[in-house]
Amino acid sequence: MRKSICAAGAAAAFLLFAPVPAGAQPLNADSKGNVVFAAPTYASIVEMHADKASAAGKAAIYIWLPDGAGPFPAVMISHTVGGWNDAVEGAAAKLLLAQGYAVAGLDHFGPRGLKPPLGKGFSTATAASDALLALKLLATHPKIDNSRIGIVGYSMGGVAAQLSAYEYLAARYAGEGGPRFAAHVSVYGTSLGLALDGARTMTGAPLLMLVAGKDETAPVRKMEQMVALVKAAQPAARIEMVVYPDAHHAWNNPALSRPTEGGFHSGSCPIFDLGRAFGAIAADGSRQAFAPQAAVACTRAGGKYTMLHDAKTAQQADAAMLAFLARHLKASS
């Protein structure tokens, strides 16, 4: 995972720490650079629901701190299936550092020895458990205000940003009564599923979903249905959705100057519910038994998806992200 960016005035040298199991060893005031922690690896959404990992694993966060004593508000960044990209996630980290946030860049693949895109035996849902375990660790940092930690995720990372907003999963990985993200931003996050669980569906933190109008991986109608399902279960859920009508998936990747095909997508699949009533929710709202084989089939039937850079959308989305984070993370609690 390349970490070549640095904030103006931030220390240029970064410490490399030995593996640290999440929740086992608190961070100290000098903790920055790469921190590796234990994290389960789920090969499928079925495994994640059952909390039966196919393999032990590791993930990492790379911590950048602004100058000063802190405590600082912080933002975690979860990357796409293509892995960390300095032009995408790195640019976001630089932008956030300039705004005075501490930043923690997640690496889902490197510590597991996986190569992008999306390594074999790694479910997209694993990004969410990684993020919540990383939150538990990051919240111990003396220079970070653990009540003001947000998450921003791109594509697969958007799944982490969405699913980590559900109390059912937050309690499992960050602990009952443990830290919770104070704000979630999903940027063209793929529509994997929900974690509906009665009155405690959402943690209570706000979620902003930035959606591309022409994104086959996260069709607007499907994302609207997801929001409606959550609000039916928890009317007070704080969810905002902004749609950029002419944008495609990966709008902020400058390397995609021409339309580029991505792999198969699940935009046409039912919505998966990872809550205790695990199953699939059809387009008409009816619940179905979950069938892993059917999920694979509908993903392949969805065909390829289109990725295309759009500088205007990227600028607007960055502004929306920064404004949202400022509202929910900047005010000291």
C-alpha positions in Angstrom: 0.0 0.0 0.0 1.7 3.2 -1.1 1.6 6.1 1.4 3.5 8.8 -0.4 1.4 11.8 0.6 2.1 14.0 3.6 0.5 17.1 5.1 2.1 20.4 5.1 4.1 20.7 8.3 3.5 17.1 9.3 6.4 14.9 10.3 8.0 13.4 7.2 9.3 10.3 9.0 6.7 7.6 9.9 7.1 4.9 12.5 6.4 1.3 11.5 4.8 -0.7 14.3 4.7 -4.4 14.8 1.4 -6.2 14.4 -1.1 -5.0 17.1 -4.3 -7.1 17.6 -7.3 -4.8 17.6 -8.3 -3.8 21.2 -5.3 -5.6 22.7 -2.7 -2.9 22.9 -3.7 0.8 23.0 -1.9 3.3 20.8 0.2 6.0 22.3 0.7 9.6 21.5 3.6 8.9 19.1 1.7 6.2 17.2 1.6 7.1 13.5 2.5 5.3 10.3 1.5 1.7 9.6 -0.3 -0.2 12.3 -1.2 -3.8 11.6 -4.0 -5.5 13.5 -5.7 -8.9 13.6 -8.9 -9.1 11.5 -11.0 -12.1 10.3 -11.3 -12.8 6.6 -14.8 -13.6 5.3 -15.0 -15.3 1.9 -18.7 -14.6 1.6 -21.5 -12.6 3.1 -22.9 -15.9 4.6 -19.7 -16.2 6.6 -19.9 -12.7 7.9 -23.5 -13.1 8.9 -22.6 -16.3 10.9 -19.3 -14.6 12.1 -17.5 -17.7 11.0 -14.4 -16.5 9.1 -12.9 -18.8 6.5 -9.4 -17.6 7.6 -7.6 -15.6 10.2 -6.2 -12.4 8.7 -4.7 -9.0 9.2 -5.5 -5.5 8.1 -3.8 -2.2 8.7 -4.3 1.5 9.2 -1.8 4.1 8.2 -2.0 7.1 10.6 -1.3 10.7 9.7 -1.5 13.4 12.4 -1.7 17.1 11.9 0.8 19.3 13.8 -0.2 20.1 17.4 -1.2 18.4 20.6 -4.7 17.4 19.7 -7.0 15.8 20.3 -8.0 15.9 16.7 -11.2 14.8 14.9 -10.2 11.9 12.6 -11.4 10.3 9.4 -10.7 6.8 8.3 -10.5 6.0 4.6 -11.5 2.6 3.1 -10.3 1.9 -0.4 -11.9 0.3 -3.5 -11.5 -3.2 -4.9 -8.5 -1.8 -6.8 -6.6 -1.2 -3.5 -5.2 2.0 -2.2 -4.6 4.6 -5.1 -2.7 7.8 -4.3 -4.8 9.6 -6.9 -8.1 8.6 -5.2 -7.8 7.6 -1.6 -4.4 9.4 -1.3 -5.9 12.6 -2.7 -8.7 12.4 -0.1 -6.3 11.9 2.7 -4.3 15.0 1.6 -7.5 17.0 1.4 -8.6 15.9 4.9 -5.2 16.5 6.5 -5.3 20.1 5.1 -8.6 20.5 6.9 -7.1 19.6 10.2 -8.2 16.0 10.5 -6.1 13.1 11.6 -6.4 10.5 8.9 -6.2 6.7 9.0 -5.9 5.0 5.7 -7.2 1.4 5.7 -5.4 -1.4 3.9 -7.6 -4.4 3.5 -5.3 -6.4 1.1 -1.6 -5.8 1.9 -1.4 -7.5 5.3 -3.4 -10.4 4.0 -1.0 -10.9 1.1 -3.9 -10.2 -1.4 -3.4 -8.4 -4.7 -6.1 -6.2 -6.2 -8.6 -6.2 -7.6 -10.5 -7.9 -4.8 -8.5 -10.9 -3.8 -9.9 -14.4 -4.0 -11.5 -15.6 -0.7 -12.2 -12.0 0.4 -15.8 -10.8 0.6 -16.5 -7.1 0.1 -18.3 -7.3 3.5 -15.0 -7.9 5.2 -14.2 -4.3 4.6 -16.8 -3.4 7.1 -15.5 -5.6 9.9 -12.0 -4.3 9.2 -13.2 -0.7 9.6 -15.0 -1.4 12.9 -12.0 -3.3 14.3 -9.7 -0.4 13.2 -12.1 2.1 14.9 -11.7 0.2 18.1 -8.0 0.5 17.8 -7.9 4.1 16.6 -10.1 5.3 19.4 -7.3 4.5 21.9 -5.0 7.1 20.3 -4.4 10.0 22.8 -4.2 12.6 20.1 -7.5 11.6 18.5 -10.9 12.5 19.9 -12.6 9.2 20.0 -16.1 10.8 19.9 -15.2 12.5 16.6 -14.0 9.8 14.2 -15.7 9.5 10.8 -15.3 7.1 7.9 -15.2 7.8 4.1 -15.2 4.9 1.7 -15.0 4.5 -2.0 -16.8 1.7 -3.9 -16.0 -1.4 -1.8 -15.0 1.1 0.9 -18.4 2.6 0.5 -19.8 -0.7 1.7 -17.6 -0.4 4.8 -18.9 3.1 5.3 -22.5 1.9 5.0 -22.5 -1.3 7.0 -20.4 0.2 9.8 -23.4 2.5 10.5 -25.5 -0.5 11.6 -25.6 -1.2 15.3 -25.8 -5.0 14.8 -22.4 -5.0 13.2 -20.8 -2.2 15.2 -21.6 -4.0 18.5 -20.1 -7.2 17.2 -16.8 -5.7 16.0 -16.3 -2.5 18.0 -18.0 -3.9 21.1 -21.2 -3.3 23.1 -20.8 0.2 24.4 -17.6 0.6 22.4 -16.7 3.4 20.0 -18.9 4.3 17.1 -18.2 6.3 14.0 -19.6 9.8 14.4 -20.2 10.2 10.6 -20.2 7.9 7.6 -19.6 8.9 3.9 -20.2 6.3 1.2 -18.8 7.5 -2.2 -20.2 5.5 -5.1 -20.5 2.6 -2.6 -21.8 -0.6 -4.1 -25.2 -1.7 -2.9 -24.2 -4.8 -0.9 -26.9 -4.9 1.8 -28.3 -3.8 5.1 -28.1 -4.9 8.7 -31.7 -4.4 9.8 -32.2 -5.4 13.5 -35.3 -3.9 14.9 -35.2 -0.6 16.8 -31.4 -0.7 17.0 -30.9 -0.8 13.2 -28.6 2.3 13.0 -26.1 3.5 15.5 -27.6 7.0 15.3 -24.6 8.6 13.5 -25.4 10.3 10.2 -24.7 8.6 6.8 -24.1 10.5 3.6 -24.4 8.5 0.4 -22.9 10.1 -2.8 -24.4 8.2 -5.7 -23.6 8.2 -9.5 -26.8 8.4 -11.5 -25.3 6.1 -14.2 -23.7 3.6 -11.8 -24.7 0.0 -12.5 -23.2 -1.2 -9.3 -25.5 1.0 -7.2 -28.6 1.9 -9.2 -30.3 4.9 -7.8 -33.6 3.1 -7.4 -31.9 0.4 -5.4 -30.2 2.9 -3.1 -33.5 4.7 -2.6 -35.1 1.3 -1.7 -32.4 0.7 0.9 -32.9 4.1 2.5 -36.7 3.4 2.6 -36.2 0.1 4.2 -34.0 1.5 6.9 -36.4 4.4 7.6 -39.3 2.0 7.8 -37.4 0.1 10.5 -36.0 3.2 12.2 -37.8 6.5 11.2 -35.2 8.6 13.0 -32.3 7.2 11.0 -30.2 10.1 9.7 -29.4 9.3 6.0 -28.8 11.8 3.3 -28.4 10.8 -0.4 -27.0 13.0 -3.1 -27.3 11.9 -6.7 -25.0 13.1 -9.5 -27.3 12.3 -12.5 -24.6 12.1 -15.3 -21.8 10.5 -13.3 -20.4 7.0 -13.6 -18.7 4.8 -11.0 -15.2 5.9 -10.0 -15.8 9.5 -11.0 -12.8 10.7 -9.1 -10.1 8.5 -10.7 -8.2 10.7 -13.1 -6.8 7.6 -14.9 -10.2 6.8 -16.3 -10.3 9.5 -19.0 -12.3 7.1 -21.2 -15.2 4.8 -20.4 -13.6 1.7 -18.9 -15.3 -1.6 -18.1 -15.2 -3.0 -14.5 -16.0 -6.6 -13.5 -19.4 -8.1 -12.8 -21.7 -6.2 -10.5 -24.5 -7.0 -8.1 -26.6 -3.9 -8.8 -29.5 -6.0 -10.0 -29.4 -8.5 -7.1 -31.8 -8.4 -4.2 -30.8 -6.4 -1.2 -29.2 -8.6 1.5 -30.2 -8.2 5.1 -27.3 -9.1 7.5 -29.4 -8.6 10.6 -30.8 -11.4 12.7 -33.5 -12.0 10.1 -30.9 -12.8 7.5 -32.1 -13.1 4.0 -32.7 -11.3 0.7 -35.2 -8.5 0.1 -36.7 -8.5 -3.4 -37.4 -5.3 -5.4 -41.1 -5.4 -4.3 -40.0 -5.5 -0.7 -40.8 -9.2 -0.1 -38.3 -11.3 1.9 -36.7 -14.4 0.4 -34.5 -17.2 1.7 -30.9 -16.3 1.0 -29.3 -18.5 -1.7 -25.5 -17.9 -2.2 -25.7 -19.6 -5.6 -28.4 -17.2 -6.7 -26.3 -14.2 -5.5 -23.4 -15.4 -7.7 -25.7 -15.9 -10.7 -27.4 -12.5 -10.4 -24.0 -10.8 -10.0 -22.8 -12.3 -13.3 -26.1 -11.7 -15.0 -25.6 -8.0 -14.1 -22.8 -7.8 -16.6 -20.0 -5.3 -16.6 -20.1 -1.8 -15.3 -18.7 1.5 -16.6 -16.1 3.6 -14.9 -15.3 7.2 -16.0 -13.6 10.2 -14.5 -15.7 13.3 -14.1 -13.7 16.3 -12.7 -16.8 18.4 -12.1 -18.6 15.6 -10.1 -15.4 14.9 -8.2 -15.1 18.5 -7.1 -18.8 18.7 -6.1 -18.6 15.4 -4.2 -15.5 16.5 -2.3 -17.2 19.7 -1.3 -20.2 17.8 -0.1 -18.0 15.3 1.8 -16.1 18.1 3.5 -19.2 20.1 4.4 -20.9 17.0 5.9 -17.8 16.0 7.9 -17.4 19.6 9.2 -21.0 19.6 10.4 -20.6 16.4 12.3 -17.0 16.2 13.4 -15.6 19.7 13.8 -17.7 20.8 16.8 -16.0 19.4 19.9 -18.3 17.4 22.1 
